Amino acid sequence: MTIDTTLAWSPRQVSPPGDTLTELLEERGWSQAELARRMGRPSNAISEITLGEKEITEHTALELERVLGTPAQFWLARESRYRESLARQREAARAPEQLDWLDQFPIKQLQEAGCLPPGRLTPAFKATLVAPLLAFFGVASPEGWQQQYLRLEVAFRRASPRQQTNNAAITAWLRLGEIAAAQARNLPAYDAATLQAHLSAMRALTLTPATAIGPALHRLCAQAGVVLAFVPSLAGTHVSGVARWLGDRPLVQLSLRGKRNDVFWFSFFHEIGHILKHPAKRAVFLDDASAGSTASSREEQEANQFAADVLIPPAEACRLGQIDLTADAVRQFSQEIGVHPGIVVGRLQHLGLIGYGGPWEHMKDRYEIAASQEHA
């Protein structure tokens, strides 16, 4: 996912407006004392302005306009640029102290995703990435990042918390989903009934070519007011997906971990289950598909059961123990219930009725899911 932003800035020193004032005085042959008399100011006040020690206020700008004929707007703009330059220099000086914060994140992956400026990660260059990383998160400081994003940790409903140790990387992955959601346009308000009604059409997509799945899922989710985002996993996240609310807008974000179709569809319907069954606006259901039914929380177990029931309805699931464990029998059963054979294989493996690997894996499709809002 390439994020179109203007994150990088090149710090440069801007001269104080007093330099321009000095040049104008020299052109007129005036001394600072004469300017002070004309403005009714003490001489030291003019000296402080020329040295950049004293700011040019709106009132001073108007006086300079009357005395020198230079518009007040000019002086205020020069003063503003100068003060901004000083602030940026102070921030740049702090950057080396913030490298420990920066080092928590998968910087190289964020560069590859277009979220940060490219460049070799030397200590000097890394210091210049502090400001762009803050801009990526939309915060003013590492302290702001902690208050805005680490507070989400309290809301995480994790399927496999022991594996998910890099909270900084997780917040970067979540931020990518927020950016994707912000790019969604003209979506209707969320409607649970519409989402529920679309489940059968979504399930039918298990039988379609992989290239058609992404656009169709995006369209069906969007019609229900749900944002669907495919965001590649970042190092240290160990997440398969997340279901969360951004204001009144539900977001389903999939990390593309596990590209086998049985894993993909289980993860997708697991997150849809969270949206339909657990509409808690503050919760962030952060899930690891590898946890499967071992997830202990009630919400995770309910989302697991929801996904399982959508893919293979309970009335059909009870027949799984009765079919012949042959490829032909699995294909016949899959055709009867209208789902891809790879999903039936995945369920049989999960139940321990067949083993993993070997010829069974050839019955599953492998998806190449594009990290975008339009293709899968």
C-alpha positions as CSV (number, residue, x, y, z in Angstrom):
1,M,0.0,0.0,0.0
2,T,1.5,3.3,-1.1
3,I,0.4,6.2,1.1
4,D,0.4,9.5,-0.9
5,T,1.7,12.0,1.7
6,T,4.1,14.9,1.9
7,L,5.9,13.6,5.0
8,A,9.4,14.7,4.4
9,W,10.7,18.2,5.0
10,S,14.1,19.7,4.5
11,P,15.1,21.9,7.4
12,R,16.8,25.1,6.3
13,Q,17.8,28.2,8.2
14,V,15.6,31.2,7.6
15,S,17.1,34.7,8.3
16,P,15.2,36.9,10.8
17,P,13.1,39.7,9.3
18,G,15.5,42.0,11.0
19,D,18.0,41.3,8.2
20,T,15.5,42.7,5.7
21,L,14.8,45.7,7.9
22,T,18.6,46.4,8.1
23,E,18.8,46.3,4.3
24,L,15.9,48.8,3.9
25,L,17.5,51.1,6.4
26,E,20.8,51.0,4.5
27,E,19.0,51.8,1.3
28,R,17.5,54.9,2.9
29,G,20.6,55.9,4.7
30,W,18.8,55.7,8.1
31,S,20.2,54.6,11.4
32,Q,18.3,52.4,13.8
33,A,18.0,55.5,16.0
34,E,16.2,57.4,13.3
35,L,13.8,54.5,12.7
36,A,13.2,54.3,16.4
37,R,12.3,58.1,16.5
38,R,9.9,57.8,13.5
39,M,8.2,54.8,15.2
40,G,8.2,56.4,18.6
41,R,10.1,53.5,20.0
42,P,13.3,53.2,22.1
43,S,16.4,52.4,20.1
44,N,17.0,49.1,21.9
45,A,13.6,47.8,20.7
46,I,14.7,48.3,17.0
47,S,18.1,46.6,17.8
48,E,16.3,43.6,19.2
49,I,14.1,43.3,16.1
50,T,17.1,43.4,13.7
51,L,18.8,40.7,15.8
52,G,15.7,38.5,15.7
53,E,15.4,38.7,19.5
54,K,12.1,40.5,19.5
55,E,9.1,39.4,17.4
56,I,7.4,41.7,15.0
57,T,3.8,41.9,16.3
58,E,0.8,43.0,14.3
59,H,1.1,46.5,15.8
60,T,4.8,46.7,14.9
61,A,4.1,45.5,11.4
62,L,1.5,48.2,10.9
63,E,4.0,50.9,12.1
64,L,6.7,49.6,9.7
65,E,4.2,49.7,6.9
66,R,3.5,53.4,7.6
67,V,7.2,54.4,8.1
68,L,8.8,52.3,5.3
69,G,5.9,51.6,3.0
70,T,6.4,47.9,3.1
71,P,3.0,46.1,3.7
72,A,2.4,44.8,7.2
73,Q,1.5,41.4,5.6
74,F,5.1,41.1,4.4
75,W,6.6,41.6,7.8
76,L,4.1,39.2,9.5
77,A,4.9,36.6,6.9
78,R,8.6,37.0,7.3
79,E,8.3,36.8,11.1
80,S,6.1,33.7,10.8
81,R,8.6,31.9,8.5
82,Y,11.5,32.8,10.8
83,R,9.8,31.5,14.0
84,E,8.7,28.3,12.2
85,S,12.4,27.8,11.1
86,L,13.5,28.2,14.7
87,A,10.9,25.7,15.9
88,R,12.0,23.2,13.2
89,Q,15.6,23.6,14.2
90,R,14.7,22.9,17.8
91,E,12.8,19.8,16.8
92,A,15.7,18.6,14.6
93,A,18.0,19.0,17.5
94,R,15.7,16.7,19.6
95,A,15.5,14.0,16.9
96,P,18.7,12.1,18.0
97,E,17.2,11.8,21.4
98,Q,14.1,10.1,19.9
99,L,15.9,7.4,18.0
100,D,15.0,4.8,20.7
101,W,11.3,5.5,19.9
102,L,11.9,5.3,16.2
103,D,13.8,2.0,16.5
104,Q,10.6,0.3,17.8
105,F,9.1,0.4,14.3
106,P,9.7,-1.7,11.2
107,I,11.2,1.3,9.4
108,K,12.4,-0.5,6.3
109,Q,9.0,-1.9,5.7
110,L,7.4,1.5,6.2
111,Q,9.8,2.9,3.7
112,E,9.0,0.1,1.2
113,A,5.3,0.9,1.6
114,G,5.9,4.5,0.7
115,C,5.1,5.8,4.2
116,L,8.5,7.1,5.0
117,P,11.2,8.7,2.8
118,P,13.7,6.2,1.3
119,G,17.3,6.1,2.3
120,R,20.0,4.0,4.0
121,L,19.3,3.7,7.7
122,T,22.4,5.4,9.1
123,P,22.0,7.1,12.4
124,A,22.1,10.5,10.8
125,F,19.4,9.6,8.2
126,K,17.3,7.9,10.8
127,A,17.2,11.1,12.8
128,T,15.5,12.8,9.8
129,L,12.8,10.2,9.9
130,V,11.4,11.1,13.3
131,A,9.3,14.0,11.9
132,P,7.9,12.0,9.0
133,L,7.0,9.1,11.3
134,L,5.2,11.5,13.6
135,A,3.3,12.9,10.6
136,F,2.5,9.3,9.4
137,F,0.8,8.7,12.8
138,G,-0.8,12.2,12.8
139,V,0.7,13.0,16.2
140,A,3.0,15.8,17.4
141,S,5.4,13.9,19.5
142,P,6.3,10.4,20.8
143,E,4.3,11.3,23.8
144,G,1.3,12.0,21.6
145,W,1.8,8.6,19.9
146,Q,1.7,6.9,23.3
147,Q,-1.4,8.7,24.3
148,Q,-3.2,8.1,21.0
149,Y,-2.0,4.6,20.0
150,L,-0.7,2.7,23.0
151,R,-4.0,3.3,24.7
152,L,-5.4,1.0,22.1
153,E,-3.6,-1.8,23.8
154,V,-6.1,-1.7,26.5
155,A,-8.8,-2.4,23.9
156,F,-7.0,-5.2,22.1
157,R,-9.0,-8.5,22.2
158,R,-6.1,-10.8,21.2
159,A,-6.5,-14.3,20.0
160,S,-2.8,-15.1,20.7
161,P,-1.4,-12.4,22.9
162,R,1.9,-14.2,23.6
163,Q,3.0,-13.9,20.0
164,Q,2.0,-10.3,19.6
165,T,4.8,-8.6,21.5
166,N,5.8,-5.7,19.2
167,N,3.1,-3.1,20.1
168,A,4.8,-0.4,18.1
169,A,4.7,-2.5,14.9
170,I,1.0,-3.3,15.6
171,T,0.1,0.4,15.9
172,A,1.9,1.1,12.6
173,W,-0.2,-1.7,10.9
174,L,-3.4,-0.3,12.5
175,R,-2.5,3.1,11.3
176,L,-2.2,1.8,7.7
177,G,-5.8,0.6,8.1
178,E,-6.9,4.0,9.3
179,I,-5.4,5.6,6.3
180,A,-7.1,3.1,4.0
181,A,-10.4,3.8,5.7
182,A,-9.9,7.6,5.3
183,Q,-9.6,7.0,1.6
184,A,-12.9,5.3,1.3
185,R,-15.5,7.7,-0.2
186,N,-19.2,7.9,-0.5
187,L,-20.0,4.9,1.7
188,P,-23.5,4.6,3.2
189,A,-24.0,4.4,6.9
190,Y,-23.3,1.0,8.4
191,D,-26.3,-1.3,8.2
192,A,-26.0,-4.6,10.0
193,A,-29.1,-6.1,8.1
194,T,-27.4,-5.4,4.7
195,L,-24.2,-7.0,5.9
196,Q,-26.0,-10.0,7.1
197,A,-27.9,-10.3,3.9
198,H,-24.6,-10.2,1.9
199,L,-23.1,-13.2,3.7
200,S,-24.3,-15.7,1.2
201,A,-23.0,-13.7,-1.8
202,M,-19.7,-13.3,0.1
203,R,-19.5,-17.1,0.7
204,A,-20.2,-17.8,-3.0
205,L,-17.0,-15.9,-3.8
206,T,-15.0,-18.9,-2.5
207,L,-15.7,-20.5,-5.9
208,T,-14.7,-17.5,-8.0
209,P,-11.2,-16.8,-9.5
210,A,-8.9,-15.1,-7.0
211,T,-8.6,-12.0,-9.1
212,A,-12.3,-11.3,-8.8
213,I,-12.5,-11.8,-5.0
214,G,-11.1,-8.5,-3.8
215,P,-13.2,-6.1,-5.9
216,A,-16.4,-8.1,-5.1
217,L,-15.7,-8.2,-1.4
218,H,-14.9,-4.5,-1.3
219,R,-18.2,-3.8,-3.1
220,L,-20.3,-6.0,-0.9
221,C,-18.7,-4.6,2.3
222,A,-19.1,-1.0,1.1
223,Q,-22.8,-1.5,0.3
224,A,-23.2,-2.4,4.0
225,G,-21.1,0.6,5.1
226,V,-18.1,-1.5,6.1
227,V,-14.5,-0.6,5.0
228,L,-12.4,-3.6,3.9
229,A,-8.7,-3.0,3.8
230,F,-5.9,-5.5,2.7
231,V,-2.8,-4.4,4.5
232,P,0.4,-6.6,4.5
233,S,1.6,-7.7,7.8
234,L,4.6,-5.9,9.4
235,A,7.5,-7.6,11.1
236,G,6.6,-8.5,14.7
237,T,2.8,-8.1,14.4
238,H,1.7,-11.8,14.0
239,V,-1.8,-10.6,13.2
240,S,-4.2,-12.1,10.6
241,G,-6.8,-9.4,10.9
242,V,-8.6,-6.8,13.0
243,A,-12.2,-5.7,13.4
244,R,-12.7,-2.2,14.9
245,W,-14.7,0.9,14.6
246,L,-13.5,4.3,13.5
247,G,-16.2,6.5,14.8
248,D,-19.4,5.0,13.4
249,R,-17.6,3.2,10.6
250,P,-16.6,-0.5,11.0
251,L,-13.3,-1.5,9.5
252,V,-12.2,-5.0,8.6
253,Q,-8.5,-5.2,8.0
254,L,-6.7,-8.3,6.8
255,S,-3.0,-8.7,7.0
256,L,-2.7,-11.3,4.2
257,R,-0.9,-13.7,6.5
258,G,-1.7,-17.3,5.3
259,K,-2.6,-17.0,1.7
260,R,-4.3,-20.4,1.5
261,N,-8.0,-19.9,0.7
262,D,-9.2,-21.8,3.8
263,V,-7.2,-19.4,6.0
264,F,-8.2,-16.3,4.1
265,W,-12.0,-17.0,4.2
266,F,-12.0,-18.1,7.8
267,S,-10.1,-14.9,8.8
268,F,-12.5,-12.7,6.7
269,F,-15.7,-14.2,8.2
270,H,-14.1,-14.2,11.7
271,E,-13.7,-10.4,11.4
272,I,-17.2,-10.0,9.9
273,G,-18.5,-12.0,12.9
274,H,-16.9,-9.5,15.3
275,I,-18.6,-6.6,13.5
276,L,-22.0,-8.2,13.5
277,K,-21.9,-9.8,17.0
278,H,-19.7,-7.4,19.0
279,P,-20.4,-3.8,17.9
280,A,-18.4,-2.3,20.8
281,K,-17.2,1.0,19.5
282,R,-14.1,1.0,21.7
283,A,-13.0,-2.6,21.2
284,V,-10.2,-3.5,18.9
285,F,-10.4,-7.2,18.0
286,L,-6.9,-8.1,17.0
287,D,-6.7,-11.7,15.8
288,D,-4.2,-14.3,15.0
289,A,-5.6,-17.0,12.7
290,S,-3.1,-19.6,14.0
291,A,-4.8,-19.5,17.4
292,G,-7.9,-21.1,15.9
293,S,-10.3,-22.5,18.5
294,T,-7.7,-22.2,21.3
295,A,-8.7,-18.5,21.7
296,S,-10.1,-18.3,25.2
297,S,-12.2,-15.1,25.2
298,R,-15.9,-15.4,24.6
299,E,-15.8,-12.9,21.8
300,E,-13.1,-14.9,19.9
301,Q,-14.9,-18.2,20.4
302,E,-18.1,-16.6,19.1
303,A,-16.3,-15.1,16.0
304,N,-14.7,-18.5,15.4
305,Q,-18.0,-20.3,15.5
306,F,-19.6,-17.6,13.3
307,A,-16.9,-18.1,10.6
308,A,-17.2,-21.8,10.8
309,D,-21.0,-21.8,10.5
310,V,-21.0,-19.4,7.6
311,L,-18.5,-21.4,5.6
312,I,-20.0,-24.9,6.4
313,P,-23.5,-24.5,8.0
314,P,-24.1,-26.7,11.1
315,A,-26.7,-28.8,9.2
316,E,-24.0,-29.7,6.7
317,A,-21.1,-29.9,9.2
318,C,-22.6,-32.8,10.9
319,R,-22.1,-34.8,7.7
320,L,-18.3,-34.3,7.7
321,G,-17.7,-37.4,9.8
322,Q,-19.7,-39.5,7.4
323,I,-18.1,-38.7,4.0
324,D,-15.4,-40.9,2.5
325,L,-12.0,-39.3,3.1
326,T,-11.1,-39.2,-0.5
327,A,-10.5,-36.3,-2.8
328,D,-13.5,-37.2,-5.0
329,A,-15.8,-37.4,-2.0
330,V,-14.6,-34.1,-0.6
331,R,-15.1,-32.4,-4.0
332,Q,-18.6,-33.9,-4.2
333,F,-19.5,-32.7,-0.7
334,S,-18.1,-29.2,-1.5
335,Q,-20.2,-29.0,-4.7
336,E,-23.3,-30.0,-2.8
337,I,-22.9,-27.2,-0.2
338,G,-21.6,-24.6,-2.7
339,V,-18.2,-23.9,-1.2
340,H,-14.6,-24.4,-2.4
341,P,-13.1,-27.9,-1.6
342,G,-10.1,-26.3,0.1
343,I,-12.4,-24.9,2.8
344,V,-13.7,-28.4,3.4
345,V,-10.2,-29.8,3.5
346,G,-9.3,-27.1,6.1
347,R,-12.2,-28.1,8.3
348,L,-11.4,-31.8,8.1
349,Q,-7.8,-31.0,9.1
350,H,-9.0,-28.9,12.0
351,L,-11.2,-31.7,13.2
352,G,-8.2,-34.1,13.0
353,L,-10.0,-36.3,10.4
354,I,-7.2,-35.9,7.9
355,G,-3.6,-34.8,8.1
356,Y,-1.9,-31.6,7.1
357,G,0.4,-31.5,4.0
358,G,0.6,-34.0,1.2
359,P,-2.0,-34.2,-1.6
360,W,-4.7,-32.6,0.5
361,E,-2.9,-29.2,0.3
362,H,-3.2,-29.3,-3.5
363,M,-7.0,-29.0,-3.1
364,K,-6.6,-25.5,-1.6
365,D,-6.1,-22.4,-3.7
366,R,-3.3,-20.0,-2.9
367,Y,-4.3,-16.4,-3.2
368,E,-2.1,-13.5,-4.2
369,I,-4.0,-10.7,-2.5
370,A,-3.0,-7.2,-3.7
371,A,-2.7,-4.7,-0.9
372,S,-5.2,-2.2,-2.2
373,Q,-8.8,-1.2,-2.0
374,E,-9.6,-2.5,-5.5
375,H,-7.9,-5.8,-6.2
376,A,-7.3,-9.1,-4.6
